[in-house]
Amino acid sequence: MTVRAVESWTLQPLTGYVHEAGARLVLLMTPAGQVLAQFGFTRAVDVMAAAALGAAIMASTTELARQLGQPPFAALNHQGQRHGIFLPKQVLAADFERELNESLSTLFGR
């Protein structure tokens, strides 16, 4: 299986989750859809499309919760006949995305 990570610290939690959940495909991403790590994706599955759709699902359900006067949903589950998608709550620090972007900008000289 293919395993890729932008940040090396994501590899251990990612492989642990894959092992425990028995997942075939996993994306670790920011709420904005930036992929931090991935497992099991091949050319047959468009990673960027999956990340964009996941970000859109999170954004729309967050707004739905706001409209209902509720806190954001803790997790989202979409279950089909053969496959399911599980989107757990955000577990990263509030400023993680900003710090990651700054690190990447420094790394690539932008």
Buried (B, 14 or more C-beta within 10 A) or exposed (E): EEBBBBEEEBBEEBBEBBEEEEBEBBBBBBBEBBBBBBBBBEEEEEBEEBBBEBBEBBEEBBEEEEEEEEEBBEEBEEEEEEEEBEBEEBEBEEEBBEEBBEEEEEEEEE
